[in-house]
Each structure stands twice: as C-alpha cells, then as structure tokens.
C-alpha cells in the first residue's frame, strides 16, 4: 500500500479507505514521519486485512508504534461484536499472550542508588533468571499448582509470599482474568510453563532501573507516586513458553474453524472463529489462563527484584518502599462495553502491542486513580527513556480506550544485528551512565536504541491525538536483558 492511498483526517489520523472485502475503514494514528515506516513495513496493508474480519466495528486501527506482525500489525487494535457474528483471532493477540509492563516506584532517590548502581544491577541479574529457555526462579510446579496459577494468576503468587494483596489493587484485572480454564490449556503448554514462572525470557523483555527525570502533570504524578529524581523499576515480560504454546495450539484450531464457518480472509494468519462458538470460547479460556500465568510471572519477578535491591543496598522493605504503580498488558483480547454509533455494545477488543488507556470514570480503573485516569506505561529503548501517561476520554472515542505499548521497532532483528556492535553499544550506554547486563550480546545488538522509533516522537503523537496525557518521563540507569 502506498501512502498516497491514505486519506489524512487530521494531524495525527490517517484513514485506510474501505475497498474490496474490507468491512470497515482502517485508521492509523501517526505523524507524517512515523507513517513512513508503518507503510514501508506493510503494517498499513495488515490494517486493511484486519478490516475484513467478520463482525468488526468502527475501524481496524494501528497505533503510532505499529510495525509488521503475525496477521495483525504489532500496535494493532480491533473490536468485534459477538452479537453480530464477531470473531476472536489468535493473530490479534499474538504469541506472547499478556506480554505486559509493570512499574514499581521506590523511596529511593538517584543519589541514594548511584554509588551502588552496578551492585544493584548485578544482584538483579543474579536473582531474576533471564535468557532463552530461562528457568529456576522457583521450583518446577506440579500440575495442581499450575492449574491454580492458570486460574488465579497473580493471586496465586501473592498467596505463596511473592508480594502482598496491595499489589493486586494496581494490577490490571487484579492480576486475574475471568473466564480462564486450565482444561483449555494443552499438556504441552503446561509442561513448558512449569519451570519458567518468575523468569524474564529474552528478546525485548527487560528489567530496568530508572530515574524520573521530568514530571509534566504534578497532580497525576502525585497520585501515581512519581517525583522528579525518584528511582523506579520497570519489568517487561509475558507468558513465556506457555503462552507461545497456547497460541500455536489454537492457530491450528482456528485454521480449521475458519474453514468450517466459511470465513474467507486475505491472510491465513488472521484465522479466527466466532467469539460465541465452541472454538472461540475455548480459545478465550486458554488465552485468559495464559494471561493469568503472565501476571503471576511478573508478580514473582517484582518480588524477587524487591528482595534483590534490599540485599544489594542493605536496606529494609520500608526503606525501599517498593510499590506497584501499575501493571498493564498489551497482548490480549478483552470483553468490554463500548459505545458504537451512540449505542452501548459488548465487544471483543483485540489489543496486540497496544494497551488499555481508560479514563478515570471506567470501573476497570483502580480506585486510587479514578481522579486522574488509568496509568498508561510506554517503554522506550534501553538507551533513551520511557513515559507514564494517563488514560483519556478521547481514547474511548477514537480507539476503544487504547494506546501504544512502546516505541515500536524501526529495524528488524536481523537488520539491527548487521548494523550494530554489542561492545560499542555497551560503551555508549556506559558513557551515559547506564549499566547493562545481558545473557547474550546478540540480544543486545538486536535491541540497540537505533532499532526502535524515537519514543519522544511517538508520545508526542499520543498526546496530540489525545490517546494519553503525559505525566512523567523516566530515563534508564540500569538494565538487565536475556
């Protein structure tokens, strides 16, 4: 698709006109510079393909960080109406089900941490297993315990001493998605997940120490517990091998289901089934179970990080003050109520590489944030920075309450490898005061800052489009990667 075929609606909105089998138009939220890689990467073509899904309402959408993905673009949003034959598609969720981000605030200032920063990063690297196939954070779980994890999520982790009930109050869905059923998850997936709980994984997953370098909204920042100079800890990870296996299992199911229900699509990677069909309900139950696993995974890692920092800095839990600001997922399909053409409807909202961005009046937002809106966490690359924004009414109107999930890739991993050098990168990050530890130099090269879009440019679009209200910017000072 050429950019010339798109219709510019306003400064940050571009329409993909409805043609052929498209049931609705597409919408891309971007600036002119950010639109270029979205079109070049063929993510705009994928938006047009998504618009062909049965039961889709409103628009097929792409966020400003969008790039090519499996079926859906990463950074894609689509809502379907189950009452009108609306479908659910594993390609609209992705392989790493409930890959997400959690942000923890602390009582520490940068001056407190700086003298022992390297020691703190070393301890985090030691105490949180990372890398391909990483395991061993906790003993391998029995099948009975795995079932509890799949059906109760982060609540299970808290019940085992990994954190407190207070953490659940600021986790999306309380860390447990309803509708999960362990019986819908294959034995192969359960086996893969049994040894990986509490592990980071590889690729773009990370644990990052940061410093709040700028506050844009003092009222919201105070509600979130953010202050300039304060130290934070961010975790980005998901459902590991279990989630991958769930997706892989159900792609095969959905390929057959698409044929059974006579669903003709421009891309087989969009294979799907009606939300209310047997296959659709079973996928939703398995997806929710994998999402619960991911929440338990991040909950355990956060508690491991708390203990690690206390040990490294020789401080008490009270001195650390590790408080979960929020945990938000960005690879999920949720049943939500939204207004479409003036009517309240129950929809299945796919967010792949996109997060909720709800205003405070939505009941899904934690009570502590009702006056300012849901925290929207937008991590950048490991050399630049990340943002905390607040959800808005405009997001409800434009994107079914959705926002981008990060900066978004500019280069494929193979292209980044050809262009980058891990040793040069480490020296460059060190010169900026950023301590990095990783299992693989290959991963470092793949995740170089140059491989990602400019996070400031992405969040500028988010703000102009009204999808999120910037609250604070955080710069990285310590990173561990797989």
Secondary structure, 3 states (H helix, E strand, C coil): CCHHHEEEEECCEEEECCCCCCCCCEEEECCHHHHHHHHHCCHHHHHHHHCCCCCEEEEEEEEEEEECCCCCCEEEEEEEEHHHCCEECHHHCCCCCCCEEEEEEEEEEHHHHHCCHHHHHHHHHHHCCCCCCCCCCCCCCCHHHHHHHHHHCHHHHHHCCCCCHHHHHCEHHHHCCCCCCHHHCCHHHHHHHCCCCCCCCCCCCEEEEEEEEEECCHHHHHHHCCCCCEEEEEEEECCHHHHHHHHHHHHHHHHHHHHHCCCCCCCHHHCCEECCCHHHHHHHHHHHHHHHHHHHHHHHHHHHHHHHHHHHHCCCHHHHCCEEEEEEECEEEEEEEEEECCEEEEEEEEEECEEECCCCCCCCCCHHHCCCCCEEEEECCCCCCEEEEECCHHHHHHHCCEEECECCECCCHHHHHHHCCHHHHHHHHHHCCCEEEECCHHHHHHCCHHHECCHHHHHHHHHHHCCCEEEEEEEEEEEEEC
